[in-house]
Amino acid sequence: MNGPSMDDARPVQTPRDMITGIVSRALRSKGVGEISADDNLRDAGLSSLELVNVMLAVEDTFDLTFPPEKLIPENFQSVSAIEALVASLV
């Protein structure tokens, strides 16, 4: 029997999982642990520059470019907001 075995199966990552991973890496240097999907990322400790880095990482991960009119603070205030933005573009 060819193909991957059940032992090779990996859980499929959802867009939210992928975005949460990007944000968690950005927050790790701040000593912030777990965050919820609706936590405000600025309140959690991300600076404007770090949010730009999150935005760039999300663009790279999902192979998309955010249109200029979508580059507003509300679209990057939480994992949920970023997830909704990505969903609107794919």
N, C-alpha and C positions, 0 to 999 in steps of 0.2 A: 504494500500500500504506500503510495507516494503522497507527499504533502506534509504539512506540519502535524505533529501529534497533539493530543490534548495537553501534554506536558508543556508544549511550546506556546500555548494560548496565553495571551496577555490581555488584561482588561482593556477595553476600548476607552480611550480618554475622550470625554465630552469637551466641547469648546469651553465650558465653564471650568473644567479641570485644568485645561491648558492655560487659560487666563489666570486662574488662581495660582498656578505654578509660577508664572511670570511675576505676578505681584508679590508672592511669597519670597521669591529670590530677591526682589528689590527691597523688601522689608526686613530681610534677615540681618542686614548690616545695622539695622536700627534696634535689634533685639526684640522685634515684634514676632510673636508666635503666630498662632492661628488667627485668621480673620474670617468673618462671615461674608457672604456674597454682597450684603447690603451695607457693610461698614464703609464709612467715608475714608477714602485713601489719604486725603490730606490730613484728616484728624489722626489717622493711624501713623503718620510721620513722614509721608512721602513729600519731598520738595517738588517744585515745578520742574526742575531738571530731571529728577527721578521719574516723574510722570511722563515726561517726553521720552525717556528711555523705555518705559513700559509701553508707550504708544508704538515706538519703533520695533520693539520686540514682538508686539502683537501683529503688526503689519508683516513682519518677517515670518512669523509662525503660520499665519493664515494666508500668506502670499497675496496680500492686498495692499492698497494704498488708500488711506482715509482722505476723502475729498476735503478741501479747505473749509467748506461750510459746515463740516461735521466736527471740526477741531475746536469744540467749545468745552468749557470745564464740566458741564453737566454730563457729557458723554464719557468722561473719564473719572467720575467721582466715586465709582464703586466697581467691583467685579461685575455685578449685575448690569450696570450701565454699559460697560465695555462689551459684555456679552450681547446685549441688545443691539449695540452699534455694529458689531461684527455680523450678527444675524441679518441685519438690514442690508448688508453689502455682499453677502455670499449667496 
